[in-house]
Amino acid sequence: MQVHHYDVVIVGAGGAGMRAAIESGQRARTAVLTKLYPTRSHTGAAQGGMCAALANVEEDNWEWHTFDTVKGGDYLVDQDAAEVMAKEAIDAVLDLEKMGLPFNRTPRARSTSVASAGTLATTASPPCAAPATPPTAPVT
C-alpha cells in the first residue's frame, strides 16, 4: 500500500477549494481531493450566481448581497461576517477570474451574474437602498 503525507488536505475542487489550495500550497505540502474535474465543479456549473456585487450586467450593491445572505440564513447568520463577505467578494471574484476560473460570458465578454429567485435584484424596491459609502460624520 502506498502512503502519501500532506500538511493540508482540501476536499473539493470548486472555486473555494482551488483558492484554498493556492494559498496553502505556497507554504505546505497540499493535496486536493475531488470527484470531478475542477472545471466541472459546482462553482463552474453554478446557475444561481454568487455573493459578489459585480454590477457588470445590471445594478448591484454589496448591501443587497449582505441582506440576501442574512435573510437566506433565516436571520441566524453572523451579520458582521455576512457584511465582510459581501464587501470582500468583489475583489475575490475578480482575483479568481484573473487566475482563470471559467465564468459564463455575455456577448460583450463580461462575466454573467444571474440573480437567483428571491434575491433583492429581482424585487421592485430593495430595502437596503442606502448608499454604499456611509456618511463620514455620524448623524445626530
Disulfide bonds with the S-S distance in Angstrom:
none
